Amino acid sequence: FGRSLDSFIVCCYAKKAAKDLICHSPKNEFSSCEDMMKNPIIRVCLWILGIVALVGNLSVIFWRLVYGEDSKVQSFLLKNLAVADFIMGVYLIIIAVQDTRWQGEYFEHDVRWRGGMLCQVTGALSMLSSEVSVMLLTVITADRLICIVFHFRVQPLSLKTCYLICLLVWLLGFVISFLPMSGLSYFNAVGNGNGFYGRSTVCLALQLSNDRPPGWEYSVSIFIGFNLAAFLFISLSYVAIFLSAVKSSSAIRSTNVKRESTLAKRVAFIILTDFCCWMPVIIVGILSLTGSFNDPEKQVYVWMAVFVLPFNSSVNPILYTLATPQMRDWFCKDSKSKGKSL
C-alpha cells in the first residue's frame, strides 16, 4: 500500500517499519534515508575543501607569524582573514565527519542532529567565517584605497587602529552569527525544534528559495543585503584604484605608492575570488525572492552551500601567500638546494 507524507524522514521510518510500503514525500536536497550527503561528489568536495582550508590557512598564519611582511597592517589583516577562512574549514570538516559517522543510517539521527546544539554552533561558525571574511575584505580594500587614491589627504591605517578595527569586526561577526541562537521566538517556528540553522542538513540559513521560514528576513539582510553593499563598495574602490594607477605616470609615482599598488594587485586576486563566490549566491537569492528563479530539486542550493560558498576559504591562502615574492624565493632556494644535493 502507499502513503504520502510531508517529511522524508518520517517516510524513512515508515519504510523501515513496513518493508513493502510505498511512501511519497518531498525530497531532501542533501540527504537520503541512508546518507547525510547522498551525492558522493559532494561528500568528496567537503573533505577536500575542508582539509585544504585547514592546512592552507594554518600555513598562512604560521608563515606570517614567522616571516612577516613589509606592510604590518596588511599582514595583520590577512592573518585575521586566514583565521576566518580556517573557521570555514572547521565547519566543513564537522559536516564531513558527521556524514561519515552516519552513513547507512542517517535518518535515525536527522531530528537529533538538526535540532541539536552542535548543528546550531556549526552553522554559526559558517556564518561567522563568511561575514568576518566579507568585512575584512572591505577593510583591506579601504586600506588600499586610502594608500593609493587618497594617500595625500587621508592618514593611512596605523597598526593600533587596525587592531581596534579587527576587534570590532570579530565582535560584530560573533553577534551576527550567534544572535539566532539566543532563543528569540523570531528565529524559531512554533512546534519546530530545529532552530534557525537546523533548517537544512548542513546547518546553513542561506535564503536561496521563495520559502519564508522563521528568520528569513534576517538571513536575507545579512547574506544578500549586507554582502551586496560590501561588494559594491569593494568593486567601486578597485575601479578607483585602477583609474588612479592609470592616471599616475610611473615617472612621478613615489616608491611608496608603487609598493602599495603591488600589494593591491596581490590582494585583488582574493577580492576577485570572493566576488565570484558570493555574487552568484546574492543573484540567486534576489531572483528566488522575486520568484524569477525556479530550482525545484534545489541542486543549485546544494552546490552553492557546499562548494561555491566555502571555495574561497580554500583558495585564498594559495592565491595570496603562495604568490608572495618571499614564498617564491623560498621555494626557489629549496628547489636549488635539493638539486645540488642530488
C-alpha positions in Angstrom: 0.0 0.0 0.0 1.1 3.6 -0.4 1.1 6.7 1.7 2.1 10.4 1.2 3.8 12.2 4.0 5.2 15.7 4.4 8.7 14.7 5.7 11.1 12.4 4.0 12.5 11.4 7.5 9.0 10.1 8.5 8.9 8.2 5.3 12.3 6.6 6.1 10.9 5.4 9.5 7.7 4.2 7.8 9.6 2.2 5.2 11.8 0.6 7.9 8.7 -0.5 9.8 6.9 -1.8 6.8 9.3 -3.0 4.1 6.6 -3.2 1.4 5.4 0.3 2.0 5.5 2.8 -0.9 6.0 6.2 0.7 6.0 9.5 -1.1 7.4 12.7 0.5 9.2 15.8 -0.6 12.9 15.0 -1.4 15.7 16.4 0.8 18.2 18.3 -1.3 21.2 17.0 0.6 20.2 13.7 2.2 18.6 10.3 1.6 17.4 7.9 4.2 20.8 6.2 4.3 23.2 9.1 3.8 23.6 12.7 5.1 25.3 13.5 1.8 23.5 11.4 -0.9 25.7 12.8 -3.7 29.2 11.2 -3.4 30.8 14.1 -5.3 29.5 16.5 -2.6 31.0 14.2 0.0 34.4 14.3 -1.6 34.2 18.1 -2.1 33.5 18.5 1.6 36.7 16.6 2.6 38.9 18.2 0.0 37.8 21.8 0.6 37.8 21.3 4.4 41.3 19.8 4.6 42.8 22.4 2.1 41.1 25.2 4.1 42.5 23.9 7.4 46.1 23.2 6.2 46.3 26.1 3.9 45.2 28.8 6.3 47.2 27.3 9.2 50.2 27.6 6.9 49.4 31.2 6.1 49.1 32.1 9.8 52.4 30.3 10.6 54.2 31.9 7.6 53.2 35.4 8.5 53.9 35.0 12.2 57.4 33.7 11.4 58.4 35.7 8.4 56.1 38.7 8.5 55.9 41.2 5.6 56.9 44.8 4.9 53.3 46.1 5.5 52.4 45.2 9.1 48.9 46.5 8.7 48.3 44.4 5.6 49.9 41.3 7.1 47.8 41.6 10.3 44.6 41.9 8.2 45.5 38.9 6.1 46.3 36.8 9.2 42.8 37.6 10.5 41.4 36.7 7.1 43.2 33.4 7.3 41.7 32.7 10.8 38.2 33.4 9.4 38.9 31.0 6.5 40.3 28.4 8.9 36.9 28.5 10.7 35.2 27.6 7.5 37.5 24.6 7.2 36.4 23.6 10.7 32.7 23.9 9.6 33.4 21.7 6.5 35.2 19.0 8.4 32.4 18.8 11.1 29.8 18.2 8.4 32.1 15.7 6.6 32.8 13.8 9.8 29.1 13.6 10.7 28.3 12.4 7.2 30.9 9.6 7.6 29.6 8.6 11.0 26.0 8.1 9.9 26.5 6.5 6.5 23.7 3.9 6.0 21.6 5.1 8.9 21.3 8.9 8.6 17.5 9.1 9.0 17.9 7.8 12.6 20.0 10.9 13.5 18.4 13.7 11.4 16.0 15.1 14.0 18.5 15.0 16.8 21.3 16.4 14.6 19.4 19.4 13.2 17.7 20.2 16.5 20.9 19.8 18.5 23.5 22.3 19.7 26.3 21.0 17.5 24.4 21.8 14.3 23.5 25.3 15.7 27.1 26.0 16.6 28.4 24.6 13.3 26.0 26.8 11.3 27.0 29.8 13.4 30.7 29.1 12.7 30.0 29.1 8.9 28.2 32.4 9.1 30.9 33.8 11.4 33.6 32.8 8.8 31.6 34.2 5.9 30.7 37.5 7.4 34.1 38.2 9.0 35.8 37.4 5.7 33.5 39.9 3.9 34.1 42.6 6.5 37.9 42.0 6.5 38.0 42.2 2.7 36.1 45.5 2.9 38.7 46.8 5.4 41.6 45.6 3.3 40.1 47.3 0.3 39.5 50.5 2.2 43.2 50.4 3.3 44.3 50.0 -0.3 42.0 52.9 -1.4 43.5 55.2 1.3 47.1 54.3 0.5 46.8 54.6 -3.3 44.0 57.0 -4.1 43.9 59.3 -1.0 47.4 59.0 0.2 47.9 62.8 0.3 44.6 63.6 2.0 43.9 60.7 4.4 46.2 59.2 7.1 46.9 55.5 6.4 45.7 53.0 8.9 48.0 52.6 11.8 48.7 49.2 13.4 46.9 50.3 16.6 43.8 51.4 14.5 44.0 48.1 12.6 43.9 46.1 15.9 40.8 48.1 17.0 39.0 47.6 13.7 39.7 43.8 13.7 38.4 43.5 17.2 35.2 45.3 16.2 34.9 43.1 13.1 35.1 39.9 15.1 32.7 41.2 17.8 30.2 42.2 15.1 30.7 38.8 13.4 30.0 36.9 16.7 26.9 39.0 17.3 25.5 38.4 13.8 26.3 34.7 13.9 25.2 33.7 17.4 22.2 36.0 17.7 19.9 33.4 16.1 20.9 31.0 18.9 19.7 33.5 21.6 16.3 31.8 21.9 14.3 34.7 20.4 11.0 33.4 19.1 11.6 35.3 15.8 14.1 32.7 14.8 12.1 29.6 15.8 8.9 28.2 14.3 6.3 27.0 16.8 6.4 23.2 17.1 9.7 23.0 15.2 12.7 22.4 17.3 15.3 22.6 14.5 16.2 26.2 15.2 17.5 28.9 12.7 20.5 26.9 11.5 18.7 23.5 11.6 16.5 24.3 8.6 19.0 22.4 6.4 21.0 19.2 6.8 24.3 21.2 6.6 23.1 23.7 9.2 23.1 26.8 6.8 20.5 29.5 6.9 21.1 30.6 3.3 17.9 32.1 1.8 18.0 30.8 -1.8 14.3 29.9 -2.3 11.0 31.7 -2.1 10.2 29.8 1.1 9.6 32.0 4.2 10.9 30.2 7.2 11.3 31.9 10.6 14.1 34.5 10.4 14.2 34.6 6.6 14.4 38.4 6.7 17.4 38.3 8.9 19.1 35.8 6.6 18.3 38.0 3.5 19.5 41.2 5.2 22.9 39.6 6.0 23.7 37.2 3.2 22.2 39.4 0.4 21.8 43.0 1.7 25.0 43.4 3.8 27.2 41.4 1.5 25.9 43.1 -1.7 26.6 46.5 -0.2 30.1 45.4 0.8 31.0 44.0 -2.6 29.6 47.1 -4.3 32.0 49.2 -2.2 34.8 46.8 -3.0 34.1 46.9 -6.7 33.9 50.7 -6.9 37.0 51.1 -4.8 39.1 48.9 -7.1 37.8 50.8 -10.1 39.1 54.0 -8.4 42.4 52.3 -7.6 42.8 51.2 -11.2 42.0 54.6 -12.6 44.4 56.2 -10.1 47.1 53.8 -11.2 46.5 54.6 -14.9 46.5 58.3 -14.4 49.7 58.4 -12.4 52.8 58.4 -14.6 55.3 55.8 -13.5 57.9 58.6 -13.5 56.2 60.7 -10.9 54.7 57.9 -8.7 56.5 57.5 -5.4 58.2 54.3 -4.4 55.7 54.0 -1.6 52.7 54.3 -3.9 54.3 51.7 -6.2 54.7 49.3 -3.3 51.1 49.9 -2.2 49.9 49.2 -5.8 51.8 45.9 -5.9 50.1 44.9 -2.6 46.7 45.9 -4.1 47.3 43.7 -7.1 48.0 40.7 -5.0 45.0 41.3 -2.7 42.9 41.8 -5.9 43.1 38.0 -6.5 41.5 37.3 -3.1 38.8 40.0 -3.8 38.1 38.6 -7.2 37.7 35.0 -5.9 35.4 36.1 -3.1 33.4 38.2 -5.5 33.0 35.2 -7.9 31.9 33.0 -5.0 29.4 35.5 -3.4 27.8 37.2 -6.4 26.1 34.0 -7.7 24.7 33.5 -4.2 23.5 37.1 -4.0 22.0 37.0 -7.5 20.2 33.6 -7.0 18.9 34.9 -3.6 17.4 38.0 -5.2 15.9 36.1 -8.1 14.4 33.5 -5.7 12.8 36.1 -3.5 11.2 37.7 -6.6 10.0 34.4 -7.9 12.2 34.7 -11.0 14.3 31.6 -10.2 13.0 28.1 -10.1 15.1 25.2 -8.6 12.5 22.5 -7.6 15.2 19.9 -6.9 17.3 22.6 -5.0 20.5 21.3 -6.6 21.8 24.9 -7.2 21.3 25.5 -3.4 23.3 22.3 -2.7 26.3 23.3 -4.8 26.3 26.9 -3.6 26.1 25.9 0.0 28.7 23.1 -0.1 31.1 24.1 -2.9 30.7 27.7 -4.1 30.4 29.5 -0.8 33.4 27.8 1.0 35.6 27.6 -2.1 37.3 30.9 -1.5 38.3 29.9 2.0 40.4 27.1 0.5 42.0 29.0 -2.4 42.7 32.3 -0.5 46.0 31.1 1.0 47.1 29.7 -2.3 46.2 32.9 -4.2 47.9 35.3 -1.8 50.6 33.9 0.4 51.9 31.3 -2.0 52.2 34.1 -4.6 54.3 36.5 -2.5 57.9 37.1 -3.5 59.1 35.7 -0.2 57.3 32.4 -0.7 58.5 32.2 -4.3 62.1 32.9 -3.2 61.8 30.2 -0.5 60.6 27.6 -3.0 63.3 28.5 -5.5 66.0 28.2 -2.8 64.6 25.0 -1.6 64.4 23.6 -5.1 68.0 24.7 -5.9 69.3 23.1 -2.7 67.6 19.8 -3.5 69.0 19.9 -7.0 72.5 20.4 -5.7 72.1 17.6 -3.1 71.1 15.2 -5.9 
